[in-house]
Amino acid sequence: MTLKNKLLKKLSEGNSTVHSGQELAAGFAVTRSAVWKAIEELRDQGYVIQSIPRKGYQYIQSSKGIDPEQIKILLEENGPDLKVTYYDEVTSTNDVAKVHAANHPNEGKYVISRKQTKGRGRYGKSFHSTIKEGLYSSLLVPVNQTRPEHIPLFTIATATAMSEAIEEVTGKAIDIKWVNDLFYEGKKVSGILCEAISDIESGQITSVVIGLGLNLAGDFDEADELTQGVAGTLYGSELPRELNLNVLLATYVNRLLTYIKEIDKKEYIPYYSNHLLGINKPVTYTVKAEERHGIIRGINDEGHLLVELPSGEFDELFGQEIHLSSSQFAKRGN
């Protein structure tokens, strides 16, 4: 850890504490000049650190711009072993994470970007990534003894973790469209894409890449008509200055990693179920290109969607060959 990051951790542990330059220099075995230089670097990154004459430095406010080191500090026990990287622009955060998995097996990574040029969703569809204030991230998680049937549970755990994080940090209530979309005030604001990475020889799943796109603020004037009818943002046209994205992302990752550590306990299912869109409402969907109609009745313990058919029988939906259009759940107009 660099001196700058050591200072950030030390100063941010207690906002009201004043640390003298001599104390900090002695504690990290460096010169007071080195401390001053590192403090200036933190200020350049947007951290508010007050200099109090004859007393020292006081941490006032975190940087609200994406800062991997602030995220790692906020991750606490989950932070030391997770490599966090930020890019202004990538083709796809999932692709960056997969390259890392190929070069660094068994190593976790969290990739964050504010823009994607080739983002994608389920079924290989492109994911609209040109919004003014977007946030895209992929969490690479090494796993042991994970079975293919677990992968839908990763999606459900992810939807729950981000919904809970948004509610905790912003106070906004999120709805979930099965299986991988988050809605706010009747509009889709987030999509999730989980991809398993397998060992070629054994065929066993070695890691999972969990991609999530979040529409923070902006408009969809340049998007196609279908996207304009479905997509929305958390914050209208402008992002509030007080929102700290590092806190939001760290809260989300902390919750998600907690769920993943004991994925079989399914502690994320109740929240997901309680926030599921379309309960007791008619829905149209396709299974292997066959159109069907029914009434959504909820999900089961495996996260499968339960749809009551006109015959009174139930369809239990899961897998990649199910298509459930988001347009059925979106509210029309602004």
C-alpha positions in Angstrom: 0.0 0.0 0.0 1.3 3.4 -1.0 1.9 6.2 1.6 -1.1 8.1 0.1 -3.4 5.1 0.7 -2.0 4.5 4.2 -2.8 8.1 5.1 -6.2 7.9 3.6 -7.1 4.9 5.7 -5.6 6.4 8.8 -7.3 9.8 8.4 -10.7 8.4 7.4 -11.0 6.1 10.4 -12.2 9.1 12.5 -13.3 12.4 10.9 -13.0 14.4 14.1 -9.4 13.3 14.9 -6.6 15.7 14.2 -3.2 14.0 13.4 0.0 16.0 13.5 2.4 15.8 10.6 5.1 14.6 13.0 2.8 11.8 14.3 1.9 10.6 10.8 5.6 10.8 9.6 6.8 8.8 12.6 4.0 6.3 12.3 4.8 5.5 8.7 8.6 6.0 9.0 8.7 8.8 6.4 9.5 12.5 6.4 7.0 15.2 7.1 7.6 16.5 3.6 6.5 13.1 2.2 3.3 13.3 4.4 2.6 16.8 3.1 3.1 15.6 -0.5 0.7 12.6 -0.1 -1.9 14.9 1.6 -1.8 17.2 -1.5 -2.2 14.2 -3.8 -5.3 13.2 -1.9 -6.7 16.7 -2.1 -6.1 16.7 -5.8 -8.3 13.6 -6.0 -11.2 15.4 -4.3 -10.7 14.6 -0.7 -11.3 17.4 1.8 -8.5 17.4 4.4 -8.2 20.5 6.6 -4.8 21.8 7.8 -5.1 23.1 11.3 -2.2 25.4 12.3 0.1 23.9 15.0 -2.2 20.9 15.3 -2.1 18.9 12.1 -4.5 17.4 9.5 -8.2 16.6 9.9 -10.2 14.5 7.4 -13.4 16.3 6.5 -14.9 14.7 3.4 -14.4 11.7 1.1 -13.9 12.1 -2.6 -17.1 11.5 -4.4 -15.4 10.5 -7.6 -14.7 6.8 -8.2 -11.6 5.9 -6.1 -10.5 2.3 -5.9 -8.6 2.8 -2.7 -11.6 4.4 -0.9 -13.7 1.5 -2.0 -11.1 -1.0 -0.7 -11.1 0.8 2.7 -14.9 0.7 2.8 -14.9 -3.0 1.9 -13.1 -3.7 5.2 -12.5 -7.5 5.6 -13.5 -8.0 1.9 -11.0 -5.5 0.7 -7.5 -6.9 1.1 -7.8 -9.7 -1.3 -9.9 -7.9 -4.0 -8.1 -6.0 -6.7 -10.2 -2.9 -7.6 -9.6 -1.0 -10.8 -11.3 2.0 -12.4 -11.4 2.9 -16.1 -12.9 6.0 -17.7 -14.0 3.8 -20.7 -13.9 0.1 -21.6 -15.5 -2.1 -24.2 -17.2 -4.2 -21.5 -16.3 -4.6 -17.8 -17.2 -8.3 -18.1 -14.6 -8.7 -20.9 -11.9 -6.9 -18.7 -12.7 -9.2 -15.8 -12.5 -12.3 -18.0 -9.1 -11.3 -19.3 -8.0 -10.9 -15.7 -9.4 -14.4 -14.8 -7.4 -15.9 -17.7 -4.1 -14.3 -16.6 -4.6 -14.5 -12.8 -6.6 -17.6 -11.9 -8.1 -17.7 -8.4 -7.7 -14.0 -7.9 -10.7 -11.7 -7.3 -11.2 -8.5 -9.2 -13.7 -5.6 -9.3 -13.7 -3.6 -12.5 -15.5 -0.3 -12.7 -16.1 2.1 -15.6 -18.3 5.1 -16.3 -18.6 4.2 -20.0 -18.8 1.0 -22.1 -18.5 1.0 -25.9 -19.6 -2.7 -26.3 -21.7 -3.5 -23.3 -24.1 -6.4 -23.6 -26.9 -8.1 -21.8 -28.5 -11.5 -21.8 -28.8 -13.5 -25.1 -25.8 -11.4 -26.5 -28.0 -8.3 -26.8 -26.2 -4.9 -26.7 -26.6 -2.9 -23.4 -27.3 0.8 -23.9 -24.2 2.5 -22.4 -24.2 6.0 -23.8 -26.2 7.7 -21.0 -24.6 10.8 -19.5 -24.2 9.4 -16.0 -23.8 5.6 -16.2 -22.0 3.3 -13.9 -20.8 -0.2 -15.0 -19.0 -2.8 -13.0 -18.0 -6.4 -13.0 -17.1 -8.5 -10.0 -14.9 -11.5 -10.7 -15.3 -14.1 -8.0 -13.3 -17.4 -7.8 -15.6 -20.2 -6.7 -15.2 -23.8 -5.6 -17.7 -26.6 -6.3 -20.2 -24.2 -7.9 -22.7 -26.0 -10.1 -24.3 -24.7 -13.3 -27.7 -24.5 -11.5 -26.1 -22.1 -9.0 -25.6 -19.4 -11.7 -29.2 -18.1 -11.6 -28.8 -17.8 -7.9 -25.8 -15.5 -8.4 -28.0 -13.2 -10.5 -30.7 -13.2 -7.8 -28.2 -12.4 -5.1 -26.8 -9.6 -7.2 -30.2 -8.0 -7.8 -30.9 -8.2 -4.1 -27.5 -6.8 -3.1 -27.7 -3.8 -5.4 -31.3 -3.1 -4.5 -30.5 -3.1 -0.9 -27.4 -0.9 -1.4 -29.4 1.7 -3.4 -32.1 1.7 -0.7 -29.6 2.1 2.1 -27.4 4.8 0.5 -30.1 6.8 -1.4 -33.4 6.0 0.2 -34.9 5.0 -3.1 -37.1 1.9 -3.3 -36.2 -0.6 -6.1 -38.4 -3.2 -7.8 -37.0 -6.3 -9.4 -38.1 -7.8 -12.7 -37.3 -11.5 -12.9 -34.6 -12.4 -13.4 -32.0 -9.7 -13.8 -33.5 -6.2 -14.1 -33.9 -3.4 -11.5 -36.7 -0.9 -11.9 -37.2 2.5 -10.2 -40.6 4.3 -10.5 -41.7 2.0 -13.3 -38.5 2.3 -15.5 -35.6 -0.1 -15.9 -32.4 1.4 -14.3 -30.2 -1.6 -14.1 -29.4 -4.8 -15.9 -27.3 -7.8 -14.6 -25.3 -10.3 -16.6 -23.6 -13.3 -14.8 -21.2 -15.4 -16.8 -19.5 -18.6 -15.6 -15.9 -19.4 -16.5 -15.0 -23.1 -16.7 -11.8 -25.0 -16.7 -11.3 -26.5 -20.2 -10.0 -29.8 -19.1 -12.3 -30.6 -16.1 -15.3 -28.6 -17.2 -15.7 -27.4 -13.7 -16.7 -23.7 -13.0 -13.7 -21.9 -11.6 -15.1 -18.4 -11.3 -18.1 -16.2 -12.0 -18.1 -12.7 -13.6 -21.0 -10.6 -12.3 -21.7 -7.6 -14.5 -24.1 -4.8 -13.6 -25.0 -1.6 -15.4 -26.7 1.2 -13.6 -28.4 4.3 -15.1 -27.7 7.1 -12.7 -28.7 10.3 -14.6 -29.3 11.6 -18.2 -31.7 10.9 -21.0 -32.2 8.3 -23.8 -32.9 10.7 -26.7 -30.3 8.9 -28.8 -31.6 5.4 -28.0 -34.1 3.4 -30.1 -37.8 3.7 -29.4 -38.0 0.4 -27.4 -35.2 1.6 -25.1 -36.9 5.0 -24.6 -40.1 3.3 -23.5 -38.4 1.1 -20.9 -35.3 2.7 -19.6 -35.0 5.3 -16.8 -32.6 6.7 -14.3 -32.2 7.0 -10.6 -31.7 10.7 -10.6 -33.4 12.2 -13.6 -31.2 14.4 -15.7 -28.5 15.4 -13.2 -26.5 13.5 -10.6 -26.7 15.0 -7.1 -23.4 16.4 -5.8 -23.8 14.8 -2.4 -23.9 11.2 -3.8 -20.8 9.2 -3.0 -20.5 6.5 -5.6 -17.7 4.8 -3.7 -20.1 4.2 -0.7 -22.8 2.9 -3.0 -20.4 0.4 -4.7 -18.8 -0.7 -1.5 -22.1 -1.3 0.1 -23.2 -3.4 -2.9 -20.0 -5.5 -3.1 -20.0 -6.1 0.7 -23.5 -7.4 0.6 -23.0 -9.5 -2.5 -19.8 -11.2 -1.3 -21.6 -12.0 2.0 -24.4 -13.7 0.0 -21.9 -15.5 -2.3 -19.9 -17.0 0.6 -23.0 -19.0 1.5 -24.9 -19.0 -1.7 -26.8 -22.2 -0.7 -28.3 -20.5 2.4 -30.4 -18.3 0.0 -30.7 -15.4 2.5 -31.3 -13.1 -0.5 -34.5 -14.9 -1.6 -37.0 -13.2 0.8 -35.9 -9.6 -0.2 -36.0 -10.5 -3.9 -39.4 -12.1 -3.6 -40.9 -9.1 -1.7 -39.7 -6.7 -4.4 -40.7 -8.8 -7.4 -42.6 -7.0 -10.1 -45.8 -8.4 -11.6 -47.1 -10.5 -8.8 -50.7 -11.7 -9.6 -50.6 -9.9 -13.0 -50.7 -11.4 -16.5 -47.5 -11.9 -18.4 -46.5 -13.0 -21.9 -43.2 -14.9 -22.3 -41.5 -17.3 -24.6 -39.9 -20.7 -23.9 -37.7 -21.9 -26.8 -39.5 -19.4 -29.1 -42.9 -20.7 -28.0 -45.2 -17.9 -26.8 -47.1 -18.5 -23.6 -49.4 -16.6 -21.3 -50.1 -16.8 -17.6 -50.2 -15.0 -14.2 -47.1 -14.4 -12.1 -47.4 -16.0 -8.7 -43.9 -15.5 -7.3 -40.7 -17.4 -7.1 -39.7 -20.6 -5.4 -36.6 -21.4 -3.2 -34.5 -21.9 -6.3 -35.3 -18.5 -7.7 -37.5 -20.0 -10.5 -40.4 -17.8 -11.6 -43.8 -19.4 -11.0 -46.4 -18.7 -13.6 -50.0 -20.0 -13.4 -51.3 -21.1 -16.8 -54.9 -20.8 -18.0 -55.2 -24.5 -17.3 -54.4 -24.0 -13.7 -51.1 -25.8 -14.0 -47.8 -24.0 -13.2 -44.8 -23.1 -15.4 -41.6 -23.0 -13.4 -39.3 -20.7 -15.4 -35.5 -20.9 -15.3 -32.6 -21.1 -17.7 -31.3 -19.1 -20.7 -34.2 -20.0 -23.1 -36.8 -17.9 -21.2 -37.5 -14.5 -22.6 -39.6 -12.1 -20.5 -39.8 -8.6 -22.1 -39.1 -5.7 -19.8 -41.6 -3.5 -21.7 -44.5 -5.4 -20.0 -43.4 -3.9 -16.7 -42.5 -0.4 -17.7 -44.8 2.6 -17.0 -45.5 4.7 -20.0 -44.6 8.4 -20.0 -42.2 10.2 -17.7 
